[in-house]
Amino acid sequence: MGREFFGTDGIRGRANGKKLNAAIAMKVGQAAGRHFLRGDHKHRVVIGKDTRLSGYMMENALVAGFTSVGMDVVMTGPLPTPAVAMLTREMRADIGVMISASHNPYDDNGIKLFGPDGFKLSDEDEEAIEAAMHAEPVLAEGDHIGRARRIEDARGRYIHAVKRALPSDLRLDGLKIVVDCANGAAYNVTPTAIWELGAEVVTMGVTPNGLNINDGVGSTSLDAIRAKVVEEGADIGIALDGDADRLIVIDEKGEVVDGDQIMGLIGSRWKLKGLLKGDGIVATVMSNLGLERFLQGEGLKLVRAKVGDRYVLEAMKAGGYNVGGEQSGHMILLDHATTGDGTIAAMQVLAAMVRTGKRASELLHLFDPVPQLLKNVRYEGGDPLAAESVKACIAEAEAELEGKGRLVIRKSGTEPLVRVMAEGDDEAQVRRLVDAICAEVQAAA
């Protein structure tokens, strides 16, 4: 059976739309609950959420679904995605659920699922759950219906885990840090953790109202934090997304530092400390060629995976790597977390600043990226990449870039978009080729 609900990162769509509403959320709870009813112990699910208004509706529907098939539910309230993954494992839960649409606007929402090990579910598990959503649910007998409760110490547990990822002697005294939480899930925990380590914290995006998540703030809207870092004379800016599983850094000059530079820093620092496993890091096909060349100069390799942090994680586990991520800011540090964690990645950057005494602009400029251009083309239906005119245009571009750059064409896993990316040493050539392919895709859409 094809996938009707699950994409590259769980289920995501317009809240109260055809793909994601209370009825569907309840089906997810029932199907996922039955799938993980294994053994004769009392079964438990951990449910967290970000700050979207629709999160209340989704949470209640999921609780109804899970309890109806016999699972107890523990609700954490607003909490970053990596914190939900951590608590799933620590509480010996059978499954974890994060209600979030990540960096999308408030009127979208999503459901991310974690197994008892704290890792996102495999394709096989998702396919089994999707199939069960189309079947009649097997409901628990009256005396086996689950119970639901809220826990009050979830934030404190996560803050402790974040600080535990750093050496016990490391403090952030003397650093002035702008922290932008996107009015999302980390609005309380990340500023608190950084403040507890001694830094002066200037906050942004920490007043969620259910409608302002990712609205002009966060890792996908950087103008505000860039201006704030310069205005405040801060040492560095940290921008998270709505569920805090990705990180973008702003240096003291107000310049953007993307995930490629952050991965390069963490990988090279961990190599020096003897912590890096696998003699390399895992990134995606979208990471800049400059990162690959930098790592080669450090005696390290770059392993490329498909776009999506779950595919990065699969490659990391298969190859024995402990550092991976995406140019967009997902950072997976397996020594400390089972999924992307923007706050823990930020702590690694801050630790490097303290240990080296370098300014962010110096520390985080490890290589000059080669010219890279990414454009998105929206389509309504069908498959524009199947058009012969599009195939021919792509083939011509690949031939022109051979040995001098890369071309990556793919569909988004969460939106009806074709993403066209090219990179190479000749910026004019890159722009011309991307524009030509986008025009053909648009014509075929």
C-alpha positions in Angstrom: 0.0 0.0 0.0 1.3 3.5 -0.9 1.9 6.1 1.7 -1.1 8.4 2.2 -0.1 10.0 5.5 3.6 9.5 6.3 6.3 11.6 4.6 10.0 11.9 5.1 9.5 13.2 8.7 6.3 11.7 10.1 2.9 13.1 9.2 2.6 16.8 8.3 -0.2 18.9 6.9 -2.7 21.7 7.4 -4.3 21.4 10.8 -7.9 20.4 10.4 -7.2 19.6 6.7 -7.9 16.3 5.0 -4.5 14.9 5.8 -4.3 16.0 9.4 -7.2 16.5 11.8 -8.5 15.2 15.1 -10.0 12.0 13.6 -6.8 11.1 11.8 -4.7 11.8 14.9 -6.9 9.4 16.9 -6.4 6.8 14.2 -2.6 7.3 14.5 -2.8 6.8 18.2 -4.8 3.6 17.8 -2.7 2.2 15.0 0.7 3.1 16.6 -0.5 2.0 20.0 -1.6 -1.5 18.7 1.7 -1.8 16.8 3.7 -1.3 19.9 1.6 -3.4 22.3 4.4 -6.0 22.6 4.8 -8.1 25.7 2.7 -8.3 28.9 4.0 -5.2 30.7 1.9 -2.1 31.2 2.5 0.0 28.0 3.3 3.7 27.9 3.5 6.5 25.4 5.2 9.9 25.9 3.5 12.8 24.1 5.1 16.2 23.7 4.2 19.2 21.5 5.3 22.6 20.3 3.3 25.8 20.9 0.8 25.7 18.0 -2.8 26.4 18.8 -3.8 23.1 17.1 -1.5 21.2 19.5 -4.3 21.1 22.1 -6.6 19.4 19.6 -4.0 17.0 18.3 -2.9 16.1 21.8 -6.4 15.2 23.0 -7.1 13.2 19.9 -3.9 11.2 20.3 -4.5 10.6 24.0 -8.0 9.2 23.1 -6.4 6.9 20.4 -3.7 5.5 22.6 -5.8 5.0 25.7 -8.6 3.4 23.7 -6.2 0.5 22.7 -4.8 0.1 26.2 -1.8 2.4 26.4 -1.1 4.8 29.3 -0.2 8.3 28.3 2.4 10.7 29.7 2.0 14.3 28.5 4.9 16.7 28.8 3.4 19.9 27.4 5.6 22.1 25.1 9.0 20.6 24.8 11.6 20.2 22.0 11.5 17.2 19.8 14.8 15.8 21.1 13.5 16.1 24.7 10.6 13.9 23.8 12.9 11.3 22.2 15.1 11.4 25.3 12.2 11.0 27.7 10.8 8.1 25.7 13.9 6.2 26.3 14.5 7.3 29.9 10.9 6.5 31.0 11.1 3.1 29.3 8.1 4.0 27.2 7.0 1.9 24.2 6.6 4.9 21.9 7.1 8.6 21.8 5.1 11.2 19.9 6.0 14.8 19.1 3.2 17.1 17.8 4.9 19.6 15.6 5.3 20.9 12.0 8.9 22.0 12.8 9.7 25.2 10.9 6.3 25.5 9.1 3.8 28.2 10.0 1.2 27.8 12.9 -1.6 26.6 10.7 0.3 23.4 9.8 1.0 20.7 12.3 2.5 17.2 12.3 3.1 14.0 14.2 6.6 12.5 14.6 6.9 9.1 16.2 9.8 7.5 18.1 10.4 3.9 19.1 11.3 2.8 22.6 15.0 3.4 21.8 14.3 7.1 21.2 15.0 6.9 17.5 12.5 7.8 14.7 10.6 4.9 13.3 11.8 2.8 10.4 10.0 2.8 7.1 8.7 -0.7 7.9 7.2 0.5 11.2 5.6 3.5 9.5 4.2 1.4 6.8 2.7 -1.0 9.3 1.1 1.8 11.2 -0.3 3.4 8.0 -1.8 0.0 7.0 -3.4 -0.3 10.4 -4.9 3.2 10.1 -7.0 1.8 7.2 -8.3 -1.1 9.3 -10.9 -1.3 12.1 -9.1 -0.6 15.4 -8.8 -3.4 18.0 -10.1 -1.6 21.1 -9.1 -2.5 24.7 -11.6 -4.1 27.0 -13.1 -1.7 29.6 -10.7 -2.7 32.4 -7.7 -2.3 30.1 -8.3 1.2 28.8 -5.3 3.4 29.4 -4.8 6.3 31.8 -3.4 9.7 31.0 -1.3 12.1 33.2 0.9 15.1 32.8 4.4 15.4 34.3 5.7 18.6 35.6 9.5 18.0 35.6 10.0 17.3 31.9 11.7 20.7 31.2 14.0 20.3 34.1 15.0 16.8 33.0 15.9 18.1 29.5 17.8 21.1 30.8 19.9 18.7 32.9 20.6 16.5 29.9 21.7 19.5 27.8 24.2 20.7 30.4 25.4 17.1 31.0 26.6 17.2 27.3 29.3 19.6 28.3 32.4 19.0 30.6 31.5 19.8 34.2 34.1 22.5 34.5 32.9 24.5 31.5 31.1 27.8 32.1 29.9 30.5 29.7 30.7 33.5 31.9 31.5 36.6 29.9 29.6 35.6 26.8 26.6 37.6 25.6 24.3 35.3 23.6 21.1 36.1 21.7 18.8 33.1 21.8 15.9 33.0 19.3 13.5 30.2 20.1 11.0 30.9 17.2 8.1 31.2 19.7 8.3 27.4 19.7 9.0 24.4 21.9 12.3 25.6 23.3 11.1 29.0 24.5 11.7 28.1 28.1 14.4 25.4 28.2 17.1 26.7 25.9 17.5 30.2 27.4 17.4 28.7 30.9 20.1 26.1 30.2 22.4 28.7 28.7 21.7 31.2 31.6 22.4 28.5 34.2 25.9 28.0 32.6 26.7 31.7 33.3 26.1 33.5 30.0 24.2 36.8 29.6 21.2 35.8 27.6 19.2 38.1 25.3 16.0 36.3 24.3 13.8 36.5 21.2 10.9 34.4 20.1 10.0 33.4 23.7 6.4 34.6 23.9 4.3 32.0 22.1 0.6 32.7 21.7 -0.4 29.7 19.6 -0.2 31.7 16.3 3.2 33.2 16.2 5.5 30.1 16.0 8.2 30.7 13.3 6.6 34.1 12.4 9.5 36.4 11.6 11.7 34.6 14.1 13.7 31.4 14.3 16.1 29.5 12.1 14.2 30.2 8.9 13.6 33.9 9.5 17.0 35.3 10.4 16.8 39.0 9.7 15.6 39.8 13.2 18.3 37.9 15.1 21.0 39.2 12.8 20.0 42.8 13.6 19.7 42.0 17.4 23.1 40.4 17.6 24.7 43.6 16.1 22.5 45.9 18.1 23.3 44.2 21.4 27.0 43.8 20.7 26.5 40.1 21.4 29.2 37.4 20.9 26.9 35.1 19.1 23.3 34.4 18.1 21.6 31.0 18.3 18.5 30.5 16.2 16.3 27.4 16.6 13.2 26.3 14.7 9.7 25.6 16.1 10.5 22.2 17.6 14.2 23.0 18.3 15.7 20.1 16.4 17.8 22.4 14.1 20.3 25.2 14.7 21.6 28.2 12.7 24.3 30.4 14.2 24.8 34.2 13.8 28.3 35.4 14.4 29.2 38.6 16.2 29.2 40.5 12.8 25.6 39.4 12.1 26.6 36.9 9.5 24.7 33.6 9.1 26.6 30.4 9.8 24.8 27.4 8.3 24.8 23.7 9.3 27.8 22.9 7.0 30.1 25.1 9.0 28.7 23.9 12.3 29.2 20.3 11.3 32.7 21.0 10.2 33.5 22.7 13.5 32.1 19.9 15.6 33.6 17.1 13.5 37.1 18.7 13.5 37.0 19.5 17.3 35.8 16.0 18.2 38.6 14.6 16.0 41.2 16.6 18.0 39.7 15.4 21.3 39.6 11.7 20.1 35.8 11.7 20.2 35.0 11.4 16.5 33.9 8.0 15.3 34.2 6.6 11.8 36.9 9.2 10.6 34.2 11.4 9.1 30.8 12.8 9.3 27.5 12.2 7.6 25.7 15.0 5.7 23.2 15.1 2.8 23.5 15.6 -0.9 22.7 19.3 -0.2 25.8 20.0 1.8 28.3 22.3 0.1 31.3 21.0 -1.8 33.4 23.3 0.4 32.6 21.2 3.4 33.7 18.1 1.6 37.0 19.7 0.6 37.6 21.0 4.1 37.1 17.6 5.7 39.4 16.0 3.1 42.1 18.5 4.3 41.5 17.3 7.8 41.9 13.7 6.8 38.2 13.0 7.2 35.6 11.9 4.8 32.1 13.2 4.1 29.4 10.5 3.7 26.3 11.8 1.8 22.8 10.6 2.5 19.4 11.5 1.1 17.8 14.7 2.4 16.1 14.2 5.7 17.6 13.7 9.1 16.2 10.2 9.4 18.4 9.2 6.4 21.4 10.9 7.9 20.8 8.9 11.0 20.4 5.7 9.1 23.8 6.3 7.5 25.4 7.2 10.8 24.2 4.0 12.5 25.2 1.9 9.5 28.7 3.3 9.3 29.4 3.8 13.0 29.5 7.6 12.8 28.6 9.9 15.7 28.4 13.3 14.0 26.0 14.1 11.2 23.5 16.7 10.1 22.1 18.9 7.4 23.0 22.2 5.9 19.6 23.4 7.1 20.7 23.0 10.7 19.7 19.6 11.9 22.6 18.3 14.0 22.7 14.7 15.2 25.3 14.0 17.9 24.7 10.4 18.8 26.9 10.6 21.9 24.2 12.9 23.4 20.9 12.5 21.5 19.1 10.1 19.3 17.7 12.8 16.9 18.5 16.3 15.8 19.1 18.6 18.8 19.7 22.3 18.1 20.3 23.2 21.8 23.0 20.4 22.3 24.6 21.4 19.0 24.7 25.0 20.2 26.4 24.0 23.4 29.2 22.4 21.4 29.7 25.6 19.5 29.7 27.7 22.7 32.2 25.2 24.3 34.5 25.6 21.4 34.4 29.4 21.8 35.3 29.1 25.4 38.1 26.6 24.9 39.7 28.4 22.0 39.0 32.0 23.0 38.2 32.7 19.4 35.4 35.0 18.1 32.5 33.3 16.4 33.4 34.7 13.0 36.8 33.2 13.2 35.9 29.9 14.8 33.0 29.2 12.4 34.6 30.2 9.1 36.4 27.0 8.3 36.0 27.0 4.6 34.7 29.2 1.8 31.6 27.6 0.4 31.5 27.2 -3.4 28.7 29.1 -5.1 25.5 27.2 -4.5 22.0 28.0 -5.5 18.7 26.4 -4.4 15.3 27.3 -5.9 11.9 25.7 -5.3 9.2 25.2 -7.9 5.7 24.5 -6.7 3.5 22.1 -8.6 -0.1 21.2 -8.3 -0.2 17.6 -9.4 1.5 14.9 -11.5 5.2 14.5 -11.7 7.0 17.3 -13.5 10.3 15.5 -13.2 8.9 12.8 -15.5 8.6 15.2 -18.4 11.0 14.5 -21.2 11.8 18.2 -21.6 12.8 18.4 -17.9 14.9 15.2 -18.1 16.8 16.5 -21.2 17.5 19.9 -19.4 18.8 18.1 -16.4 21.0 15.8 -18.5 22.5 18.8 -20.3 23.3 20.6 -17.0 24.9 17.5 -15.5 27.1 17.1 -18.5 28.2 20.8 -18.3 29.0 20.5 -14.5 30.8 17.2 -14.8 34.0 17.4 -12.8 33.4 21.1 -11.8 30.3 20.9 -9.6 27.2 19.1 -8.6 23.5 19.1 -9.4 20.7 17.8 -7.1 17.1 17.7 -8.2 14.5 16.3 -5.8 10.9 16.5 -4.6 10.2 17.8 -1.2 9.0 15.2 1.2 6.7 17.5 3.0 5.4 20.0 0.4 4.5 19.9 -3.3 7.8 21.4 -4.4 10.6 20.5 -6.7 13.9 21.6 -5.2 16.6 22.5 -7.8 20.2 22.9 -6.5 23.4 23.3 -8.3 26.9 24.2 -7.1 30.3 24.8 -8.7 33.2 27.2 -8.8 31.6 29.3 -11.5 28.7 31.3 -9.9 27.3 32.6 -13.2 27.2 29.0 -14.6 25.4 27.7 -11.5 22.7 30.4 -11.7 22.1 29.9 -15.4 21.7 26.2 -15.0 19.3 26.4 -12.0 17.2 29.0 -13.8 17.0 26.9 -16.9 15.9 23.8 -15.0 13.4 25.7 -13.0 11.8 27.1 -16.1 11.4 23.6 -17.6 9.9 22.3 -14.4 7.5 25.2 -14.2 6.4 24.6 -17.8 5.8 21.0 -17.1 4.0 21.5 -13.7 
